[in-house]
Amino acid sequence: MLAAQSKNNGLNLPIYGMYNIGQNFFFVILEQEKYTISKQFDATDKQDLEKIISMLKFVKNHIENFINQSK
């Protein structure tokens, strides 16, 4: 995430990330020098899995919108 932030050429945009440990997913947002880590989401729990999918779709849409605005 720090490497992506340095490659942004001063755009000062938040960097979204995700990591998992086994069945547990965590989402991270890096804004300037501060970061926030989500609570743990368990991929074996139906409600948590729906939230994981929703967050991944949000990031995908966010990236697509940014690309379309940059054209």
MOSUL-V968420 format. One line per field, one symbol per residue. psi: psi as a letter, one per 30 degrees, with the letter a starting at -180 (. if undefined). A space follows every 50 residues. Layout:
psi: ???
This chain:
psi: eeeeefffhgfhlkkklklkjbfkkkkkkjjcgklkkllkkjffkeeeee eeeeeeeeeeeeeeeeeeff.
